[in-house]
Amino acid sequence: MGIDKPTSCSGSSKRDKKIVRYYLSPPPIRLVLESQLFNWLKYQNEAGLPSNCYVICYHGNPVKFSKEKREKLEQDIGGKIRYAYFYNKTLLIILQTILLGCQLWWKEHRRADKIIFQSRIPQVAFGFLLISFLPKVRVIYDARAAFPEAKRAKPPKGLLKRVNNSIRLGLQAYSEIMLFRKAHAVFAVSHRIKEFFAKEFKDCDRDRVYVIPGVADSKQFNYQPESGTDSRRKHGLENRIVITYAGGLRERWQIPEKNFQLFKTLYSLDDSYFFQVLSRDVELAEKMAQKFGLPDNSYDIRSVPHDEVNAYLNQADIALLLRDDDPTNHQASPTKFAEYALTGLPTIITKWIFDYAEITRKLDLGYVLDNLDFSDDNTIVIHKWILSCVKEPETRRATKERINKLAMKYLNKELFVELMRDVIISDEPVQTLTSWF
């Protein structure tokens, strides 16, 4: 199948309907919530689809936005942000969602032609699904591989904990299964997760599952050759090969040891390598650097505000996105890959991020690792590939320009906003004219 842009078609007459949308969001405990969720809602608001948002606050740990952040996000999404105080128990989450949904339906059903309830939390979306019999209610689920994760998870020790865990994972899995079967629409984060459910459950309505990958905002992430060159000069990196990693380090699937191990083996071949780590987990990164015996002049670790990451990525040469062989990773679509590509960075990626490994091979966006064995022989091959990308300034610039152009064509968030808008507006499945790739 050839690679082409995602496009869609739907009747324009449907756009005159009065649509009210509520998005029930996870707590704001991770930076990805802003880039993966609120930035999407901002784009949709600019396309004429404002949203109201309820942010879950769990009793006992009520994490909230600052007043200034909340006001800015409300302006971005074109609606109000309120807090929903939930007990963090799976069955209670479902019941509390039902109550909230009924209250919002009663408030809106007289004046709205359609009431959209949307969430990326399977138990929440399932709670909305249970009230979808109410007139005008539609449910959209943002699928992010929760069910495969539930299948993979190891049971905890202790009989009571195992029973509670089995109930929790069972409800989570059942919720996601029913959403793929019955929701008005599902926005799947990858082709692999769509195929997973289509294969596992033959009655899954494929026509209502739309692939919306982890693409990035080209207004925030873009290639800036002049500022990148100036920044390298400012930080004394003109003659260094800058490898960058941007993101958290505390999650098991982020395999931080492998990122530092790969850099250490590359540095042992050529001491012109420099490791730029952009992470909130500064203390953990420093411990990793010490564990692998990295010289002080071989790395820089810092926590950078989200709106400043682009500048640091532009001074780098190569990016790392390593994941291990895990069902969750198979169906993931990390936004970080698109951010790297939009800034022109070739990415070293493991083959187990299936969708992005495939597009990396097809479009020559980086180097796909078949394993995480960083022995000398394997690392020499990677080293030679890196040199082919960055050995000469002209080569480095040409590589970044080419990758940036491809990312603008295939990994830019703007490309998918029209499809999402048509899906939200339409009462019937929207025909997608082309595949993502």
Buried (B, 14 or more C-beta within 10 A) or exposed (E): EEBEEBBBEBEEEBBEEEBBBBBBBBBBEBBBBBBBBBBBBBBBBBBEBBBBBBBBBBEEEEBEBEEEBBEEBBEBBBBEBEBBEBEEBBEEBBBBBBEBBEEBBEEBBEEBEBBBBBBBBBBBBBBBBBBBEEEBBBBBBBBBBBBBBBEEBEEEEEEEEEEBBEEBBEBBBBBBBBBBBBBBBBBBBBBBBBBBBBEEBEEBBEEBBBBBBBBBBBBBBBBBBEEBBBBBEEBEBEEBBBBBBBBBBEEEBBBBBBBBBBBBBBBEBEEEBBBBBBBBBBEBBBBBBEEBEBEEEBBBBEEBEEEEBBBBBBBBBBBBBBBBEBBBBBBBBBBBBBBBBBBBBBBBBBBBBBBBBBBBBEBEBBBBBEEBEBEEEBBEEBBEBBEEBBEEEEEBBEBBEBBBEBBBEBBBBBBBBBBBBBBBBBEEBBEBEEEBB
